[in-house]
């Protein structure tokens, strides 16, 4: 609520508390009475000004434009919105965006002055390759990374417009780079069987089973504990994941509620894991602690080369599992739950491509339908 008062010199003033800017202190708007008018007239005019301003504030029409630079605003924004609402790994990623990319380019500019063209120029500059003094080329950021930067900057500006501290969001005038979808190298069933046969009885064989037969993510596999394996009921529980954070590997909860899950697995999977655990003199807290996730990905490439198998990422075995579920008619919802996706649509979008033999199979089915129809039509004509 606003108030009207007379100071010690006899002048009349009106004061209204302004909306608090995230990370900032409470400010006030002061109106001054017209000293050429009577006290009654001054108070009446001041009340009208207070009423108008309160209406704007209450209806989110008041623009309390900030003079913060980008660096100042993002520091406040991260503290107000990110500290409590984001996981530590995500917050660290956002801080990197600010420190490495945004502040060097926009840091000293006032956020209210930045135009859409400047944002577009920022993205274009970041995607350029840079030739270093030693002659090497430093690759520019990918379209996918620029897309993440855009989402971050857009969110920060959206909150600024919601709080009426800027007139508009310049990111709205810029097209978000179209995400380049990665098409996984999905091996065929014969190659996967070869991979299983060649690695049977080894640590590699266990890891390949978990990725290709169970569809686990790399971090989920390396976050498994022996208590997460149920050899009696043939189930696996995904309770935690191993991720890279601040140049170290840490254990954290999965990124979403649906990623935490218990799935049924073939009996031979839990038997293989149990046999591997039995072979160990000491069972570590994390079952597969011989490798860090990134080191194993490199090791997996050597395995493929050793057995003359097509190149692919270790994570692509998870895609193989999803494709197999599609091929053999596992419902989308069930596949989505097993893979730990938050929405069925995510599963459909990621695995909308099909294996070549699935495409051929579809062709055979269609051919069979029309061949049968043609034969029946010929019999009808002959009859």
PyMOL commands that set and color helices and strands:
alter all, ss='L'
color gray80, all
select helices_A, chain A and resi 39-58+70-85+88-106+111-113+116-126+143-162+170-173+189-199+203-212+218-221+226-228+257-259+267-279+293-306+316-327+332-339+344-350+356-382
alter helices_A, ss='H'
color red, helices_A
select strands_A, chain A and resi 3-6+12-17+28-32+130-131+137-138+229-230+235-238+241-245+248-252+261-264
alter strands_A, ss='S'
color yellow, strands_A
deselect
rebuild
show_as cartoon
